[in-house]
């Protein structure tokens, strides 16, 4: 992928992360089940790390 596409993907992943984190906060407030949201956050963290790694590789 080219740099611009990776940066767009990273922006979308970060937006999803923030949205899910907000949803998780709401679920915790009403004592809902947060395990699914936690799993999504873990998955997104891994994807964000991978995209950052690819961006670093392009910069070299």
Secondary structure, DSSP 8 states (H G I E B T S, - for coil): --HHHHHHHHHHHHHHHHHHHHHHHHHHHTT---HHHHHHHHHHHHHHHHHHHHHHHHH-
